[in-house]
Amino acid sequence: MTSTVTDTALIFEGGGMRASFTSAAVVELLAAGIHVDWVGGISAGASNTVNYLTRDAVRARTSFVEFAADPQMGNVGTWLRGKGLFNARYIYEDSCYPGRALPFDFATYRANPARMAIGSFRMSDGEMVYWGKDDTPDLPSLMRRVRASSTMPVLMPPVTIDGVDYLDGALGPTGGFALDAARAAGYRKFLVVLTRPRSYVKPQLKNERLFGRWFRRTPAVVDALIRRPAHYNSTREELFELEREGRAMLFVPETMPVTNGERNVAKLRAAHEQGLAQVRRELPAWQEFLGLA
């Protein structure tokens, strides 16, 4: 296995089931033989990241389309039992083995020479933590970290790793983009897959008091929730500036037909098809940006 692009970082934004649309980027990058040497993602972007690294276009799509129909995916009942509105343990840690609903080709993931970073938020002190291949020597360690990166506050229970509790990496200082990790790895060019239209601006947090009571023992989480809209909007503006400078190629959905919690497979399938159509239109520009044209 080899990488075809070594001077550009590939970054996947999260967004829950909005990744039904953006997983199309994984599918088409793989179909075009575009293998980037550094990949980073947060939340649902972490799933796109590892699916890209295992070069499994089928899993990339299924994870955010057909899998939504799985009866063990989660519901209010699983949330009341402490397993999450999205049954996170099942989704990330139980379904990934051979013969299960979403088998993951760990051998290919390990053989891929590309480096990666998936990010999560440490609840105790509000620090952002990124994990790479050195932190994921086996399938359980990888998928537990993908789960930690994707753990939406309140809707899913925190994930404990080595005695430390984590939540969704979107609570970190970039608002959900592994741009800081890519820069720390030395990159100055970026291909970034976003999950919101260009005009989107994240609004201020609602129900601040409710979150304050829910996370009263971890004030760093409350502070991060309050700050997240500003962090998110600021990073997007930074990405748009990098785009204007010619240092970033952005995939920005022209429309986003589904929400982060969508479970209707027909709607998710339609979103994925829309994503495929847009990626295919834009792919020649990506190839030129990456020096592959």
TAUR-V394937 format. One record per residue. N is the residue number from 1. RES is the residue in three letters. SS is DSSP state (H for helix, E for strand, - for the rest). OMEGA is omega in whole degrees, 0 to 359 (999 if undefined). BURIAL is # if it has 9 or more other ideal C-beta (glycine too) atoms within 8 Angstrom, else .. Layout:
N/RES/SS/OMEGA/BURIAL ; N/RES/SS/OMEGA/BURIAL
This chain:
1/MET/-/180/. ; 2/THR/-/174/. ; 3/SER/-/180/# ; 4/THR/-/179/. ; 5/VAL/E/185/# ; 6/THR/-/184/. ; 7/ASP/-/185/. ; 8/THR/-/175/# ; 9/ALA/E/176/# ; 10/LEU/E/186/# ; 11/ILE/E/177/# ; 12/PHE/E/172/# ; 13/GLU/-/175/# ; 14/GLY/-/180/# ; 15/GLY/-/177/# ; 16/GLY/H/185/# ; 17/MET/H/170/# ; 18/ARG/H/176/# ; 19/ALA/H/170/# ; 20/SER/H/178/# ; 21/PHE/H/188/# ; 22/THR/H/174/# ; 23/SER/H/174/# ; 24/ALA/H/177/# ; 25/ALA/H/176/# ; 26/VAL/H/182/# ; 27/VAL/H/185/# ; 28/GLU/H/174/# ; 29/LEU/H/179/# ; 30/LEU/H/180/# ; 31/ALA/H/181/. ; 32/ALA/-/181/. ; 33/GLY/-/179/. ; 34/ILE/-/184/# ; 35/HIS/-/184/# ; 36/VAL/E/189/# ; 37/ASP/-/177/# ; 38/TRP/E/183/# ; 39/VAL/E/178/# ; 40/GLY/E/179/# ; 41/GLY/E/180/# ; 42/ILE/E/178/# ; 43/SER/-/178/# ; 44/ALA/H/175/# ; 45/GLY/H/175/# ; 46/ALA/H/176/# ; 47/SER/H/176/# ; 48/ASN/H/180/# ; 49/THR/H/184/# ; 50/VAL/H/175/# ; 51/ASN/H/176/# ; 52/TYR/H/183/# ; 53/LEU/H/176/# ; 54/THR/-/175/# ; 55/ARG/-/183/# ; 56/ASP/-/182/# ; 57/ALA/H/180/# ; 58/VAL/H/179/. ; 59/ARG/H/180/# ; 60/ALA/H/179/# ; 61/ARG/H/186/# ; 62/THR/H/183/# ; 63/SER/-/186/# ; 64/PHE/-/178/# ; 65/VAL/-/185/# ; 66/GLU/H/182/. ; 67/PHE/H/180/# ; 68/ALA/H/180/# ; 69/ALA/H/181/. ; 70/ASP/-/183/. ; 71/PRO/-/179/. ; 72/GLN/-/183/. ; 73/MET/-/179/# ; 74/GLY/-/180/# ; 75/ASN/-/180/. ; 76/VAL/H/179/. ; 77/GLY/H/179/. ; 78/THR/H/178/# ; 79/TRP/H/180/# ; 80/LEU/H/178/. ; 81/ARG/-/176/. ; 82/GLY/-/181/. ; 83/LYS/-/178/# ; 84/GLY/-/175/# ; 85/LEU/-/164/# ; 86/PHE/-/185/# ; 87/ASN/-/195/# ; 88/ALA/H/180/# ; 89/ARG/H/179/# ; 90/TYR/H/186/# ; 91/ILE/H/188/# ; 92/TYR/H/190/# ; 93/GLU/H/182/# ; 94/ASP/H/188/# ; 95/SER/-/192/# ; 96/CYS/-/185/# ; 97/TYR/-/179/# ; 98/PRO/-/180/. ; 99/GLY/-/179/. ; 100/ARG/-/188/# ; 101/ALA/-/182/. ; 102/LEU/-/183/# ; 103/PRO/-/183/# ; 104/PHE/-/181/# ; 105/ASP/-/185/# ; 106/PHE/H/181/# ; 107/ALA/H/178/. ; 108/THR/H/176/# ; 109/TYR/H/182/# ; 110/ARG/H/182/. ; 111/ALA/H/180/. ; 112/ASN/-/183/# ; 113/PRO/-/183/. ; 114/ALA/-/172/# ; 115/ARG/E/180/# ; 116/MET/E/175/# ; 117/ALA/E/172/# ; 118/ILE/E/191/# ; 119/GLY/E/178/# ; 120/SER/E/186/# ; 121/PHE/E/180/# ; 122/ARG/E/190/# ; 123/MET/-/188/# ; 124/SER/-/185/. ; 125/ASP/-/177/. ; 126/GLY/-/180/# ; 127/GLU/-/174/. ; 128/MET/E/180/# ; 129/VAL/E/175/# ; 130/TYR/E/177/# ; 131/TRP/E/177/# ; 132/GLY/-/183/# ; 133/LYS/H/178/. ; 134/ASP/H/181/. ; 135/ASP/H/187/. ; 136/THR/-/184/# ; 137/PRO/-/179/. ; 138/ASP/-/184/. ; 139/LEU/H/179/# ; 140/PRO/H/181/. ; 141/SER/H/178/# ; 142/LEU/H/187/# ; 143/MET/H/175/# ; 144/ARG/H/179/# ; 145/ARG/H/173/# ; 146/VAL/H/177/# ; 147/ARG/H/180/# ; 148/ALA/H/180/# ; 149/SER/H/188/# ; 150/SER/-/188/# ; 151/THR/-/182/# ; 152/MET/-/182/# ; 153/PRO/-/179/# ; 154/VAL/-/183/. ; 155/LEU/-/181/. ; 156/MET/-/182/# ; 157/PRO/-/177/. ; 158/PRO/-/179/. ; 159/VAL/E/180/# ; 160/THR/E/177/. ; 161/ILE/E/182/# ; 162/ASP/-/176/. ; 163/GLY/-/182/. ; 164/VAL/E/182/# ; 165/ASP/E/182/# ; 166/TYR/E/174/# ; 167/LEU/E/181/# ; 168/ASP/E/181/# ; 169/GLY/H/178/# ; 170/ALA/H/177/# ; 171/LEU/H/182/# ; 172/GLY/-/190/# ; 173/PRO/-/177/. ; 174/THR/-/181/# ; 175/GLY/-/176/# ; 176/GLY/-/179/# ; 177/PHE/-/181/# ; 178/ALA/-/180/# ; 179/LEU/H/180/# ; 180/ASP/H/179/# ; 181/ALA/H/179/# ; 182/ALA/H/178/# ; 183/ARG/H/179/# ; 184/ALA/H/178/. ; 185/ALA/-/174/# ; 186/GLY/-/184/. ; 187/TYR/-/178/# ; 188/ARG/-/174/. ; 189/LYS/-/188/# ; 190/PHE/E/167/# ; 191/LEU/E/190/# ; 192/VAL/E/180/# ; 193/VAL/E/181/# ; 194/LEU/-/182/# ; 195/THR/-/177/# ; 196/ARG/-/176/# ; 197/PRO/-/186/# ; 198/ARG/-/184/. ; 199/SER/-/187/. ; 200/TYR/-/172/. ; 201/VAL/-/183/. ; 202/LYS/-/181/. ; 203/PRO/-/178/. ; 204/GLN/-/182/. ; 205/LEU/-/172/# ; 206/LYS/-/177/. ; 207/ASN/-/180/. ; 208/GLU/H/180/# ; 209/ARG/H/179/. ; 210/LEU/H/178/. ; 211/PHE/H/178/# ; 212/GLY/H/177/# ; 213/ARG/H/183/. ; 214/TRP/H/183/. ; 215/PHE/-/184/# ; 216/ARG/-/180/. ; 217/ARG/-/179/. ; 218/THR/-/184/# ; 219/PRO/H/178/. ; 220/ALA/H/178/# ; 221/VAL/H/180/# ; 222/VAL/H/179/# ; 223/ASP/H/180/# ; 224/ALA/H/178/# ; 225/LEU/H/180/# ; 226/ILE/H/184/. ; 227/ARG/H/188/. ; 228/ARG/H/180/# ; 229/PRO/H/180/# ; 230/ALA/H/179/. ; 231/HIS/H/182/# ; 232/TYR/H/182/# ; 233/ASN/H/179/# ; 234/SER/H/180/# ; 235/THR/H/177/# ; 236/ARG/H/178/# ; 237/GLU/H/177/. ; 238/GLU/H/178/# ; 239/LEU/H/178/# ; 240/PHE/H/177/# ; 241/GLU/H/176/. ; 242/LEU/H/177/# ; 243/GLU/H/180/# ; 244/ARG/H/180/. ; 245/GLU/-/182/. ; 246/GLY/-/182/. ; 247/ARG/-/178/. ; 248/ALA/E/169/# ; 249/MET/E/185/# ; 250/LEU/E/167/# ; 251/PHE/E/183/# ; 252/VAL/-/181/. ; 253/PRO/-/176/# ; 254/GLU/-/171/. ; 255/THR/-/175/. ; 256/MET/-/190/# ; 257/PRO/-/182/. ; 258/VAL/-/176/# ; 259/THR/-/181/. ; 260/ASN/-/182/# ; 261/GLY/-/184/. ; 262/GLU/-/179/# ; 263/ARG/-/182/# ; 264/ASN/-/186/. ; 265/VAL/H/179/# ; 266/ALA/H/178/. ; 267/LYS/H/179/# ; 268/LEU/H/178/# ; 269/ARG/H/179/# ; 270/ALA/H/178/# ; 271/ALA/H/179/# ; 272/HIS/H/179/# ; 273/GLU/H/175/. ; 274/GLN/H/178/# ; 275/GLY/H/178/# ; 276/LEU/H/181/# ; 277/ALA/H/181/. ; 278/GLN/H/179/# ; 279/VAL/H/182/# ; 280/ARG/H/177/. ; 281/ARG/H/187/. ; 282/GLU/H/187/# ; 283/LEU/H/177/# ; 284/PRO/H/178/. ; 285/ALA/H/176/. ; 286/TRP/H/182/# ; 287/GLN/H/177/# ; 288/GLU/H/179/# ; 289/PHE/H/183/# ; 290/LEU/-/179/# ; 291/GLY/-/183/. ; 292/LEU/-/183/. ; 293/ALA/-/999/.
